[in-house]
Amino acid sequence: MLEWMWPWVFVVAPVPVLIFYFSRGGSLQPAALRAPFAARWQSLSGTRQPSQSGR
């Protein structure tokens, strides 16, 4: 006979997926890395960030 040791786990298991699905709004945390010198790095490497269009 099959015995479920923790049947509540099957009820709680989809909770992280539901939280991810319903919290698709903005980010709740600020950026983890702040690099005010990122523009200088880009100029030194010769790469350019694509400009955003006004659409």
N, C-alpha and C positions, 0 to 999 in steps of 0.2 A: 504494500500500500504506500502511496506517495504522501508524504507529510510535509507541509509547508512550515518551516521553522519560524520565518518572519513574513507573514502574509502582507503586512503593511508596506513592505519594500516595493511590492508591485503597484501599490497605490501612489507612493511617493516618487517612484522612478521617473515618470514623465514630467515632473515639476521643472527641472532645468530646461527642458525643451520648450515648455509652455512659457517660462520666463523669457527665454530668448525670442520666441515668436512674438510675444505681446510687448516687448520693450524695444522695438525697432526704431524708436524715436532718436533723439539726439544722444550724444555721448554724455554719460553722467559724470565722467572724470575728465579733468583737464589733461592736456598732453603730458606725457611722462617725460619727454625730453624737450628742453627749451634750448635752442641754439641760436642766439642772436647773431652769431657769426656765420650762419649757413650761407648767406648771400656771398660772403667773402670766399668761402670754400668753393662755391659754384664758379665764381669769377676766376679763381686760381686754376680750376680744373678745365676751364674752357667750355663747360656745358651750360646750357641755358634751360631754365624752366619754361615750359610752354605757357604763353600768356593765355589768360582766360578770356573767352569771348563774352560779349555783352548780350548774348541771347537770353 
